[in-house]
Amino acid sequence: MKMLLPPNWDKPDGGNDKLCLRFEKKVYRNHAGNLNYRYYEPANTEGRILPLVLYLHGADAAGDDNELQLTMHDIGTFLVRDDIAKRYPCRILAPQYGEMKHWAVPEIKDLLWELIGETLRTHDDIDTNRIYIYGYSAGGVGTLRLIKERPGFFAAALSICGATGTWDMDNLLKTPLYMVHAADDTIVKSTYRTPEREVLGNYGSADIFERFREEHKDIRYDEIPAGYMEAHYGVNPHCSWVAVSDIGNIKIWEWLFSKRLRA
């Protein structure tokens, strides 16, 4: 069943289709199943050691076409724009899970970790000190889950309108983390702890920041004011990835690509 989207949902810009063509279509297979993914690397990469970026889509891009993860929004193709690719050259993995799945489903998650491992084994020109992860909505949830599962594997993480459960929360301390969320997001809430109601099993971006702001060595949180996404971009408050792919917020990407595991 396709996700029912509100009428003010974000749509990609006109040039996004051309950017999507810069990604190769691939499939990773093992004994348990298949994982569709798109792969991008810049031109003229010979002799260049570049970072690897893992991009996780949201539930609105689930499917088996190996296209929606990039065609649904501009956030998946942002890094291959000519101006951005020149500034932050990198290789990108953009996997896609099927309908009625999510990044936490064991077979999807296992395939994803295997895909990352296979990519590192077959590309000796990837800087293993600079492996980054970002995602929006369900992909923001997936981003938080993966950095919990393997703390210290990613050099930095960007979670856009994401949330997480209470398990292994302290593992979030071990990865530099940037979060972006609209205060009036009703699909994935920025906070599940309000004076009126507290949902003990969930942590939104604001909850994570409040819990770790004093002890996390590198955590940042941009909360988009209520009403801003609709007034400024004309989209649903959940679509905070639109703000992240606004060149005016390039500081987010500057932060991400400045991180490395070891000097």
Secondary structure, 3 states (H helix, E strand, C coil): CCCCCCCCCCCCCCCHHHHHCCCEEEEEEECCEEEEEEEECCCCCCCCCEEEEEEECCHHHCCCCCCHHHHCCCCCCHHHCHHHHHHCCCEEEEEECCCCCCCCCHHHHHHHHHHHHHHHHHCCCEEEEEEEEEEECHHHHHHHHHHHHCCCCCCEEEEECCEEECCCHHHHHHCCEEEEEECCCCCCCCCCECCCCECCCEEEHHHHHHHHCCCCCCEEEEEECCCHHHHHHCCCCCCCHHHHCCHHHHHHHHHHHHCCCCC
